[in-house]
Amino acid sequence: MKKCLGLALFLLAIYLLLLLADPGARSLYNHLNLGRRIGLYGIISLGAGILIITGGIDLSIGSTIGLCATVMAMLLIDYAWNPLLALGAVLVLGALIGLTNGLLVTKLRVQAFVVTLCGLFIYRGAARWVSKDQVKGLGTSFESLKYWLSDSRDVLGLPMSLVIFLLLAVLAAVFLHFSVYGRYLFAVGSNDQAARYSGIAVDRYRIVAYVICSTLAALFSVLFLMEQNSVQPTETGSFFELYAIAGAVLGGCSLRGGEGNVLGIIIGTAILWILPNFTKMWGVPSELEYTVIGAALLIGALVDEGLRRGAARSSH
């Protein structure tokens, strides 16, 4: 909780400085744009955070998004599927990708880094193959679906993606912090051997975490397609795993596993998307956006390591 308080104060500080120094940052348009980004990318940060809590990692999130968005567009336009059936099929595809990753990591004991790095290439190649390397768009079709799933519609003044993210965050918080299954995930990430000796089905819960992560990536792909109206199999989703992992780690999820909470992920995602606005105010070129994100992630990791070492010294 102390870590969340520190993150919240840091977020408040950069937000207030941004508002005071840049009149454009106070506009309704800027706030809605920030809300869209936080809501949309918060969904994949939430999935990555749950996986990181168990000690896992997924480098294939971006490619999963590219493949799922491509398949969604093709099912709707090329094969004229019912939108609800297409949505269900894409979510199942995401779940199957997560299941595959989880089984390879737990049953074949292949390192998660290797499995998901290979997945990054495999799923991107699959997206290009099924689409024949062609851009897939929705055109002017499915306007009602776009209305319900894109940010062209708001709920109580909030972008639809932010509303969906907050609802998912509530569900994730109940699951992680108020259920025995969530405690099992933390136990698996803290010490899988101890969890195994305690009777916890370690492999099963790791697989569940991978399935949740990839399913949320598939959901993101649908929302992203509704927002952008088209998908480029070669590009869509590229580097999105960076945003997902960075939002979770900035929010206090330790890459060693066993640490993190939903509130921190929300705050971390908000910091991730306010930082570019903040740096632009100081004249930092937009080309250095990845540099800023990477530096923030590195600082977060260094602070986490410092806190760990301090806690270890005080306990001896």
C-alpha positions as CSV (number, residue, x, y, z in Angstrom):
1,M,0.0,0.0,0.0
2,K,2.9,2.4,0.7
3,K,4.2,1.8,-2.8
4,C,0.7,2.6,-4.3
5,L,0.6,5.8,-2.2
6,G,4.0,6.9,-3.5
7,L,2.9,6.2,-7.1
8,A,-0.3,8.1,-6.6
9,L,1.6,11.1,-5.2
10,F,4.0,11.0,-8.2
11,L,1.1,10.8,-10.6
12,L,-0.6,13.7,-8.9
13,A,2.6,15.8,-9.0
14,I,3.3,15.3,-12.7
15,Y,-0.5,15.8,-13.5
16,L,-0.6,19.1,-11.6
17,L,2.6,20.4,-13.1
18,L,1.3,19.5,-16.5
19,L,-2.0,21.4,-15.9
20,L,-0.1,24.4,-14.5
21,A,2.5,24.7,-17.3
22,D,0.5,23.8,-20.4
23,P,-2.9,25.4,-21.0
24,G,-3.7,22.8,-23.7
25,A,-3.4,20.0,-21.2
26,R,-6.4,21.5,-19.4
27,S,-8.7,21.0,-22.4
28,L,-11.5,18.5,-22.4
29,Y,-10.1,17.0,-25.6
30,N,-6.8,16.3,-24.0
31,H,-8.5,14.7,-21.0
32,L,-10.7,12.5,-23.2
33,N,-7.7,11.5,-25.2
34,L,-5.8,10.5,-22.1
35,G,-8.8,8.6,-20.9
36,R,-9.0,6.7,-24.1
37,R,-5.3,5.7,-24.0
38,I,-5.4,4.8,-20.3
39,G,-8.5,2.7,-20.8
40,L,-7.4,0.9,-23.9
41,Y,-3.8,0.2,-22.9
42,G,-4.8,-0.5,-19.3
43,I,-6.6,-3.6,-20.5
44,I,-3.4,-5.2,-21.7
45,S,-1.4,-3.9,-18.7
46,L,-4.0,-5.6,-16.5
47,G,-3.4,-8.9,-18.3
48,A,0.4,-8.5,-18.2
49,G,0.2,-7.6,-14.5
50,I,-1.7,-10.7,-13.5
51,L,0.8,-12.8,-15.4
52,I,3.8,-11.0,-13.9
53,I,2.4,-11.6,-10.4
54,T,2.7,-15.4,-11.1
55,G,6.3,-14.9,-12.2
56,G,5.5,-15.1,-15.9
57,I,6.1,-12.8,-18.9
58,D,4.6,-12.5,-22.3
59,L,6.5,-10.9,-25.1
60,S,4.0,-12.0,-27.7
61,I,1.1,-9.6,-26.6
62,G,1.6,-7.3,-29.6
63,S,1.7,-10.1,-32.2
64,T,-1.4,-11.7,-30.5
65,I,-3.2,-8.3,-30.9
66,G,-2.2,-8.1,-34.6
67,L,-3.4,-11.7,-35.3
68,C,-6.6,-11.3,-33.4
69,A,-7.5,-8.0,-35.0
70,T,-6.7,-9.4,-38.5
71,V,-8.9,-12.4,-37.8
72,M,-11.8,-10.2,-36.5
73,A,-11.7,-8.0,-39.6
74,M,-11.7,-11.0,-41.9
75,L,-14.5,-12.8,-40.1
76,L,-16.7,-9.7,-40.3
77,I,-15.9,-8.6,-43.9
78,D,-14.6,-11.6,-45.8
79,Y,-16.7,-14.3,-44.2
80,A,-19.7,-12.2,-43.1
81,W,-19.9,-13.7,-39.6
82,N,-22.4,-12.4,-37.1
83,P,-20.5,-9.8,-35.0
84,L,-21.2,-11.6,-31.7
85,L,-19.9,-14.9,-33.1
86,A,-16.9,-13.2,-34.5
87,L,-16.2,-11.5,-31.2
88,G,-16.5,-14.9,-29.4
89,A,-14.3,-16.6,-31.9
90,V,-11.5,-14.0,-31.5
91,L,-11.7,-14.2,-27.7
92,V,-11.4,-18.0,-27.9
93,L,-8.4,-17.6,-30.2
94,G,-6.8,-15.4,-27.6
95,A,-7.5,-17.9,-24.9
96,L,-6.0,-20.7,-27.0
97,I,-2.8,-18.7,-27.6
98,G,-2.5,-18.2,-23.9
99,L,-3.2,-21.9,-23.2
100,T,-0.5,-22.9,-25.7
101,N,2.0,-20.5,-24.1
102,G,1.1,-21.8,-20.6
103,L,1.3,-25.5,-21.6
104,L,4.8,-25.0,-23.2
105,V,6.0,-23.1,-20.1
106,T,4.6,-25.5,-17.5
107,K,4.5,-28.9,-19.1
108,L,7.6,-28.8,-21.4
109,R,9.5,-26.5,-19.0
110,V,10.5,-24.1,-21.8
111,Q,11.5,-20.7,-20.4
112,A,8.6,-18.1,-20.7
113,F,11.0,-15.7,-22.4
114,V,11.8,-18.1,-25.2
115,V,8.2,-19.4,-25.6
116,T,6.7,-15.9,-25.9
117,L,9.6,-14.5,-28.0
118,C,8.9,-17.3,-30.5
119,G,5.2,-16.5,-30.3
120,L,6.0,-12.9,-31.2
121,F,7.3,-14.1,-34.6
122,I,4.8,-17.0,-35.1
123,Y,1.6,-15.0,-34.5
124,R,2.9,-12.0,-36.5
125,G,3.7,-14.3,-39.4
126,A,0.3,-16.0,-39.1
127,A,-1.4,-12.7,-39.3
128,R,0.5,-11.8,-42.5
129,W,-0.2,-15.3,-44.0
130,V,-4.0,-15.4,-43.4
131,S,-4.4,-11.9,-44.7
132,K,-2.0,-12.4,-47.6
133,D,-0.2,-9.3,-46.3
134,Q,-3.2,-7.1,-47.1
135,V,-4.6,-4.3,-45.0
136,K,-8.1,-5.4,-43.6
137,G,-10.6,-2.7,-43.0
138,L,-14.3,-2.4,-41.9
139,G,-15.1,0.5,-44.2
140,T,-18.5,2.0,-43.4
141,S,-19.9,-1.4,-42.2
142,F,-20.8,-2.4,-38.6
143,E,-21.6,1.2,-37.4
144,S,-23.7,-0.1,-34.5
145,L,-20.8,-2.4,-33.4
146,K,-18.4,0.5,-33.6
147,Y,-20.8,2.7,-31.6
148,W,-20.9,0.2,-28.7
149,L,-17.2,-0.8,-28.7
150,S,-15.3,2.3,-29.8
151,D,-14.8,5.7,-28.1
152,S,-17.3,7.4,-30.4
153,R,-19.7,6.6,-27.5
154,D,-19.2,7.7,-23.9
155,V,-20.7,6.6,-20.6
156,L,-21.3,9.4,-18.1
157,G,-18.7,11.5,-19.9
158,L,-16.1,8.7,-19.9
159,P,-14.7,7.1,-23.0
160,M,-16.1,3.6,-23.5
161,S,-12.6,2.0,-23.4
162,L,-12.0,3.5,-20.0
163,V,-15.3,2.3,-18.7
164,I,-14.5,-1.3,-19.9
165,F,-11.1,-1.1,-18.3
166,L,-12.5,0.1,-15.0
167,L,-15.1,-2.7,-15.0
168,L,-12.3,-5.3,-15.8
169,A,-10.2,-3.8,-13.0
170,V,-12.9,-4.2,-10.5
171,L,-13.4,-7.9,-11.5
172,A,-9.6,-8.4,-11.4
173,A,-9.3,-6.7,-7.9
174,V,-12.0,-9.0,-6.6
175,F,-10.3,-12.1,-8.1
176,L,-6.8,-11.2,-7.0
177,H,-7.3,-9.6,-3.6
178,F,-10.6,-11.1,-2.3
179,S,-10.5,-14.7,-3.4
180,V,-8.5,-17.7,-2.5
181,Y,-7.6,-18.2,-6.1
182,G,-6.0,-14.8,-6.3
183,R,-3.9,-15.6,-3.2
184,Y,-2.8,-18.8,-5.0
185,L,-1.5,-16.7,-7.9
186,F,0.6,-14.6,-5.5
187,A,1.8,-17.7,-3.8
188,V,2.9,-19.2,-7.1
189,G,4.8,-16.0,-8.0
190,S,6.4,-15.7,-4.6
191,N,7.7,-19.2,-4.2
192,D,6.4,-21.9,-6.6
193,Q,8.1,-24.7,-4.7
194,A,6.5,-23.7,-1.4
195,A,3.2,-23.3,-3.2
196,R,3.5,-26.8,-4.6
197,Y,4.3,-28.3,-1.2
198,S,1.2,-26.5,0.2
199,G,-1.0,-28.4,-2.3
200,I,-1.5,-25.6,-4.8
201,A,-1.8,-26.7,-8.4
202,V,1.1,-24.4,-9.6
203,D,1.0,-25.3,-13.2
204,R,-2.8,-24.9,-13.5
205,Y,-2.7,-21.4,-12.0
206,R,0.3,-20.4,-14.2
207,I,-1.7,-21.6,-17.3
208,V,-4.8,-19.6,-16.1
209,A,-2.6,-16.5,-15.9
210,Y,-1.4,-16.9,-19.5
211,V,-4.9,-17.5,-20.7
212,I,-6.1,-14.3,-18.9
213,C,-3.3,-12.3,-20.4
214,S,-3.9,-13.4,-24.0
215,T,-7.7,-13.2,-23.8
216,L,-7.4,-9.6,-22.6
217,A,-5.0,-9.0,-25.5
218,A,-7.7,-10.4,-27.9
219,L,-10.3,-8.1,-26.3
220,F,-7.9,-5.1,-26.8
221,S,-7.5,-6.1,-30.5
222,V,-11.3,-5.9,-31.0
223,L,-11.6,-2.5,-29.4
224,F,-8.5,-1.3,-31.3
225,L,-10.0,-2.4,-34.6
226,M,-13.3,-0.7,-33.8
227,E,-11.4,2.5,-33.0
228,Q,-9.0,2.4,-36.0
229,N,-11.4,0.8,-38.4
230,S,-8.6,-1.2,-40.1
231,V,-5.7,-3.4,-39.3
232,Q,-2.3,-3.7,-40.8
233,P,-1.1,-7.3,-40.2
234,T,2.6,-6.2,-40.5
235,E,2.3,-3.4,-38.0
236,T,-0.7,-3.5,-35.8
237,G,0.3,-4.3,-32.2
238,S,4.0,-3.8,-32.7
239,F,5.7,-2.9,-29.4
240,F,2.4,-3.0,-27.6
241,E,3.9,-5.6,-25.2
242,L,6.2,-2.7,-24.2
243,Y,3.2,-0.6,-23.0
244,A,1.5,-3.6,-21.3
245,I,4.6,-4.6,-19.3
246,A,5.6,-1.0,-18.6
247,G,2.2,-0.1,-17.2
248,A,2.3,-3.2,-14.9
249,V,5.8,-2.7,-13.7
250,L,5.4,1.1,-13.2
251,G,2.4,0.1,-11.1
252,G,4.5,-2.0,-8.7
253,C,4.3,-5.5,-10.2
254,S,7.7,-7.0,-9.6
255,L,9.2,-9.0,-12.5
256,R,10.3,-11.5,-9.9
257,G,6.7,-12.3,-9.2
258,G,4.5,-12.4,-6.1
259,E,4.0,-8.6,-5.9
260,G,1.5,-6.2,-7.4
261,N,-2.1,-5.0,-7.2
262,V,-4.8,-3.7,-9.5
263,L,-4.8,-0.2,-8.1
264,G,-1.1,0.1,-8.8
265,I,-1.6,-1.1,-12.4
266,I,-4.2,1.6,-12.9
267,I,-1.9,4.2,-11.6
268,G,1.1,2.8,-13.6
269,T,-0.9,3.0,-16.8
270,A,-1.9,6.5,-16.1
271,I,1.7,7.5,-15.4
272,L,2.7,5.8,-18.7
273,W,0.4,8.0,-20.7
274,I,0.8,11.2,-18.9
275,L,4.6,11.1,-19.1
276,P,4.6,11.8,-22.9
277,N,2.5,14.9,-22.4
278,F,4.7,16.0,-19.5
279,T,7.9,15.5,-21.6
280,K,6.5,17.4,-24.6
281,M,5.9,20.3,-22.2
282,W,9.6,20.4,-21.6
283,G,10.4,20.3,-25.3
284,V,11.4,16.7,-25.5
285,P,10.9,15.5,-29.2
286,S,8.1,13.0,-29.8
287,E,10.6,10.7,-31.4
288,L,12.0,10.1,-27.9
289,E,8.7,8.8,-26.5
290,Y,10.1,5.2,-26.3
291,T,13.2,6.5,-24.6
292,V,11.1,8.3,-22.0
293,I,9.0,5.1,-21.4
294,G,12.1,2.9,-21.2
295,A,13.8,5.3,-18.8
296,A,10.7,5.4,-16.6
297,L,10.6,1.6,-16.6
298,L,14.3,1.4,-15.7
299,I,13.9,3.8,-12.8
300,G,10.9,1.8,-11.6
301,A,13.0,-1.4,-11.6
302,L,15.9,0.3,-9.8
303,V,13.5,1.7,-7.1
304,D,11.9,-1.7,-6.7
305,E,15.4,-3.3,-6.3
306,G,16.3,-0.7,-3.8
307,L,13.2,-1.2,-1.7
308,R,13.8,-5.0,-1.8
309,R,17.3,-4.6,-0.5
310,G,16.2,-2.2,2.2
311,A,13.5,-4.5,3.3
312,A,16.0,-7.4,3.4
313,R,18.5,-5.5,5.5
314,S,15.9,-4.3,8.0
315,S,14.6,-7.9,8.4
316,H,18.1,-9.2,9.5
